[in-house]
Amino acid sequence: MPKPINVNPKNYKVKSILFDNGNFSVAISTWKNMSNTLAMRWSGNDKEDRGYPKAFGHPMWFIIHNDLKQPIILALMQDDKNIINKLLDN
């Protein structure tokens, strides 16, 4: 099970992990030429599990459509008031 910050496939770079409960993660990232994309993934159950999504056995992120970014971030903010700091630090 890879740590979310270490899941950086080609053309993708994690800027900040906004949420990580050990099983599921949400990140703000850069993908190709698009900065501040929101992405999520399941981490997996053990060392051998690469989580979901993955491509050819390599862990990947699922990029969320821009129309859904704000509601997801607002929902995360209800439990973690530091989300704004994580977004602004990038």
The 8 nearest C-alpha neighbors of each residue, nearest first, counted from 0:
[[1, 46, 49, 45, 43, 48, 42, 47],
 [2, 0, 3, 49, 5, 42, 6, 46],
 [1, 3, 5, 4, 0, 6, 42, 21],
 [2, 4, 5, 6, 1, 24, 42, 16],
 [3, 5, 2, 6, 13, 16, 7, 15],
 [6, 4, 3, 2, 7, 1, 13, 8],
 [7, 5, 3, 4, 58, 8, 59, 2],
 [8, 6, 12, 11, 5, 13, 9, 59],
 [7, 9, 11, 6, 10, 59, 12, 58],
 [8, 10, 11, 7, 12, 31, 30, 59],
 [11, 9, 31, 30, 8, 12, 29, 7],
 [10, 12, 30, 9, 8, 7, 29, 31],
 [13, 11, 29, 7, 28, 14, 30, 10],
 [12, 14, 28, 15, 4, 27, 7, 29],
 [13, 15, 28, 27, 12, 89, 29, 16],
 [16, 14, 27, 26, 13, 17, 85, 28],
 [15, 17, 26, 18, 25, 27, 4, 19],
 [16, 18, 26, 25, 15, 82, 85, 27],
 [19, 17, 25, 24, 16, 20, 26, 75],
 [20, 18, 24, 21, 23, 25, 16, 17],
 [19, 21, 22, 23, 18, 24, 42, 25],
 [20, 22, 19, 23, 42, 24, 2, 43],
 [23, 21, 42, 20, 41, 43, 24, 19],
 [22, 24, 41, 42, 19, 20, 40, 21],
 [25, 23, 19, 18, 39, 40, 41, 26],
 [24, 26, 39, 18, 17, 38, 16, 19],
 [27, 25, 16, 17, 38, 15, 37, 28],
 [26, 28, 37, 15, 35, 36, 14, 13],
 [29, 27, 13, 14, 36, 35, 12, 26],
 [28, 30, 34, 12, 33, 11, 35, 36],
 [29, 31, 11, 33, 10, 32, 34, 28],
 [30, 32, 10, 33, 11, 29, 34, 9],
 [33, 31, 30, 34, 29, 10, 11, 35],
 [34, 32, 30, 29, 31, 36, 35, 28],
 [33, 35, 29, 36, 28, 32, 30, 31],
 [36, 34, 28, 27, 29, 37, 33, 14],
 [35, 37, 28, 27, 34, 29, 38, 33],
 [36, 38, 27, 63, 26, 62, 28, 68],
 [37, 39, 62, 61, 26, 63, 25, 60],
 [38, 40, 25, 61, 24, 60, 26, 62],
 [41, 39, 60, 24, 51, 23, 42, 61],
 [40, 42, 23, 51, 50, 22, 43, 24],
 [43, 41, 50, 22, 23, 0, 40, 51],
 [44, 50, 42, 48, 0, 49, 41, 45],
 [43, 45, 48, 0, 42, 46, 22, 50],
 [44, 46, 0, 48, 47, 43, 49, 42],
 [47, 45, 0, 48, 44, 1, 49, 43],
 [46, 48, 45, 0, 49, 44, 43, 50],
 [47, 49, 43, 45, 0, 50, 46, 44],
 [50, 48, 0, 58, 43, 47, 1, 42],
 [51, 43, 49, 42, 41, 48, 52, 58],
 [52, 50, 41, 53, 40, 42, 58, 49],
 [51, 53, 59, 50, 60, 58, 40, 61],
 [52, 54, 58, 59, 57, 51, 56, 55],
 [55, 53, 57, 56, 58, 59, 52, 51],
 [54, 56, 57, 53, 58, 59, 52, 49],
 [57, 55, 54, 53, 58, 49, 50, 59],
 [56, 58, 53, 54, 55, 59, 49, 8],
 [59, 57, 53, 49, 6, 52, 50, 56],
 [58, 60, 53, 52, 57, 6, 8, 54],
 [61, 59, 40, 39, 38, 62, 52, 58],
 [60, 62, 38, 39, 40, 63, 52, 59],
 [63, 61, 38, 37, 60, 64, 39, 36],
 [62, 64, 38, 37, 65, 61, 67, 68],
 [63, 65, 66, 67, 62, 68, 37, 36],
 [64, 66, 68, 67, 63, 36, 37, 69],
 [67, 65, 64, 68, 69, 63, 70, 71],
 [68, 66, 65, 64, 69, 70, 71, 63],
 [69, 67, 65, 71, 70, 66, 72, 37],
 [68, 70, 72, 71, 67, 73, 66, 65],
 [71, 69, 73, 72, 67, 68, 74, 66],
 [70, 72, 74, 68, 73, 69, 75, 67],
 [71, 73, 75, 69, 74, 70, 68, 76],
 [74, 72, 76, 70, 75, 71, 69, 77],
 [73, 75, 71, 72, 76, 77, 70, 78],
 [74, 76, 72, 77, 73, 78, 79, 71],
 [77, 75, 79, 73, 80, 78, 74, 82],
 [76, 78, 75, 74, 79, 73, 80, 72],
 [77, 79, 76, 75, 80, 74, 81, 82],
 [80, 78, 76, 81, 77, 82, 75, 18],
 [79, 81, 76, 82, 78, 77, 83, 75],
 [82, 80, 84, 79, 83, 85, 76, 17],
 [81, 83, 85, 84, 80, 76, 79, 17],
 [84, 82, 86, 85, 81, 87, 80, 76],
 [85, 83, 87, 81, 86, 82, 88, 80],
 [84, 86, 82, 83, 88, 87, 81, 15],
 [87, 85, 83, 84, 88, 89, 82, 15],
 [86, 88, 84, 89, 85, 83, 82, 15],
 [89, 87, 85, 86, 84, 15, 83, 14],
 [88, 87, 86, 14, 85, 15, 35, 84]]
